[in-house]
């Protein structure tokens, strides 16, 4: 039994932390996955949104794999830790981009639900975003035509 615990500890030392050395693309995905509450169906939309975003130049399959990685991580109870990693990693401008990307992912057929607005405001607080910026973006997204 002691030998198997030792093997697990050694394995853990070599398992990379998925929240270490994030890219801006990772941060945008994590923010969006957080807002859609890691719902796999809604996360498909994140991959489609990323294909249109100028920061994503990778193949769509790679983006989908990356989204799935963070969905699995965040369904495993690491949502707060993931958003904390995003906050620590991003500068203020990129935090705004992450919020905008997450807000786009949260839009449903009838705009933003009250629950999504609340979750977006929670994300904005965690990202230390200015309330005026958040209000302006939410108003813009709410009034945007349905995709």
N, C-alpha and C positions, 0 to 999 in steps of 0.2 A: 504494500500500500504506500509506503514511504517513497519507494522508487517511482511510482506513477505520479505522485505529487511533485516530485523533483522534475520529472519530464514536463509536466504542465507548466511549472515555473520557468523552465528553460525555454519552452515554446513561447510563452508570453513575452519573454525578453526579445524575441525575434519577430514578433507580430507587430507590424507597423500600426501606429495610431492613425486612424482615418481622419482625425481632426487636427493632425499636426501638418504643418506646411501646406495649408489650404491655398488654392488658387482663387482668383476673383470669381471665376466660373463656379467653383465649388461653393463659395460663399453665397452667390446668387441662388444656386439650387437649394442649399440648406434653408435659406430664408423662405423660399417659395414652398418647400416641403413642410416647413413649420406652419405656415399659414393655412395650407390645405389639410393640415393635421395628418400628414403621411397617408392620406387616402390614395390607394394605388390607382384608382380610376382617374382621379383628378391629377395625379402625378404624370399621367400620360400627356396631359396638356402642357406640363412644364417642359417636356422634351420638345414639343411642337413650338412652344414659345421661344425656347433657346435657339432653335434653328433660324429664327428670324432676328435674333439679337446680334448686334455687331461684335460682341465680345466672344461669341461662340463660333469658332472656325473649324472645329473638329467634325468628324463624320457623325451623322445622326445616331448611329448605333452606339458610338462611344458616349454620347451625351445620355442616351437612354440607360446605358450601363451605369453611368455615374449617378443619375437620378435614382435608379433602383438601389444602388449602394447606400445612399443617404436615406431613402425610405426605410430600408431594412434596419439601419442604425437607429433611426428616430422612432420606429415602431418598437424597438427594443428598449425604449425608455430613456434615450439619450438626447431628447429634443432640447432641453435647457442647456446641456453641456455643448451641444452643437451650435446653438445660437450664441452662447458665450464665446466659443472659439471664433465665430464670425466677427463678433464685436471686437475681440482682441486683435484680430488680424487686419480688418479693414480701416482705411482712413475715412474721414467724414464724407468725402465725395462718393466713395465706393459704398458706404453705408446707405446713402440716399439711393444709389443705383440698385442695391439689394432690396430696399423697401419697394421701389417702383416695380421691380421684377416680380416680387412677391404679390404685390397688389394686382398686377396683371393676371397672375396665376389664380388669384382668388375670385376674379370676376365670374359670375354665373350668368345664365341667360337673362335674368332680370336685374343685372347689376350686382352690387355688393349687398349681401345680406347683413343684418345687424350683427350676427355672430362673427362674420368675416371682418367687419369693421372693428369689432372689439379685439379680435386676434391681431389684426394689423396694428392697432394702437398699442397692444402689448409688445409686438415686435418693435415698433417705433421707439417705445420706452427703453427696451433692451439695447437698441442700437444708438440710444442717446440722440435721437433726432428732434429737431425743433418742432414744436406743435404747429406753428404756422405753415411750415413746409408740409407736414403730414395732412393738415386740413386741406391745403391747396391740392395736393395729389389725390386725396380721396374724393374731393369734389370733381376733379378732372376725370378720374376713372369712372365715377358713378354716372357722369353725364356722357360718357363715351358710347357710341353706337355699339350694339351687340355684334360680336365677331361672327 
